[in-house]
Amino acid sequence: MLRRFTVLLMLVAVLGGTWLFAAIQSPPVVATAAQPAEQMARAQDTPAPPSGENLTVYAAASLTNAFTEIAALYTLRTGWQVDFNFGASSALRTQIEQGGVADVFASADTRQMDMLVASGLNAWNPEIFVTNRLVVIVPASNPAGITTLRDLGNPGVKFITTQPSVPIGQYTLQVLDNMSADPAFGSDFRARVEANIVSSEENVRGILSKVALGEADAGIVYISDINAAPPDSLLTLEIPDQFNVLAQYPIVGLADAPHLDQAQLFVDLVFSPEGQAILGHYRFSPVLTPRPLGMPLVPTAS
């Protein structure tokens, strides 16, 4: 059954522009199209998984909802279950480098993937499968009275983020630097916001949770995260293009993957029209040309 969602919009004019606030409820369930017969062949030829063995995917926390839905479709088509390890991309990359056993790695930035590739842990060349954008969130009660981006630098605002080693933390600093270069914010804007940081969370979902609970006045998350918050718990403040950053998400199968063939099937599904539609439903920006299932991946150059 499809779940309905409602969007409450408030437009507040600021700096000659319009900022969009939204209180958002859960999204409807995506109904995916039936798989064409010629695309079913590869999945049907997949051997049954050995007893007790599942595909293991390490993925950025912001992919939790979308990848869980893609995994359900993957299981339906292959019979393989998927075990996920969702977290900060930097922490996941470190776990893999330290011997963590996984088949697929999906990062929220190219920096962590580049470091993994530099360690020789990739089975083929990583590919960007989706992009994302950033948005400011505040509790629905908005106790700090934040109505403009400039308000993030007001004294006493409780702002939360992550360490800069985590992609969302690094992206947040880039956004603050972009704003600081604008005279309307002032060159010290980043410093004023950083002075308001009261907590550094492990990943973006930690930011989302604390702001939704009212334990912080504001944070910056990916736009794809906001539907994961409890209904009517958040207001959002859009970040204009000139200040925003485009987060690129690469994915790869791992050199030491126990189930590399299954890893390729999962990556194929992520890039397929069905996978890209699921990602788009969760407000990611899909790649421009989804590829059909079964398209071979580019092997790592020897």
Sequence and secondary structure as in RCSB ss.txt:
>XXXX:A:sequence
MLRRFTVLLMLVAVLGGTWLFAAIQSPPVVATAAQPAEQMARAQDTPAPPSGENLTVYAAASLTNAFTEIAALYT
LRTGWQVDFNFGASSALRTQIEQGGVADVFASADTRQMDMLVASGLNAWNPEIFVTNRLVVIVPASNPAGITTLR
DLGNPGVKFITTQPSVPIGQYTLQVLDNMSADPAFGSDFRARVEANIVSSEENVRGILSKVALGEADAGIVYISD
INAAPPDSLLTLEIPDQFNVLAQYPIVGLADAPHLDQAQLFVDLVFSPEGQAILGHYRFSPVLTPRPLGMPLVPT
AS
>XXXX:A:secstr
      EEEEEEEETTEEEEEEEE            HHHHHHHHTS    TT  EEEEEEGGGHHHHHHHHHHHH
HHH   EEEEEE HHHHHHHHHTT   SEEE SSHHHHHHHHHTT BSB  EEEEEE EEEEEETT TT   SGG
GGGSTT  EEEE TTSHHHHHHHHHHHHHHTSTTT TTHHHHHHTTEEEEESSHHHHHHHHHTTSSSEEEEEGGG
GGGS TT EEEEE  TTT   EEEEEEEBTT TTHHHHHHHHHHHHSHHHHHHHHHTT EE SS   TT    B 
  
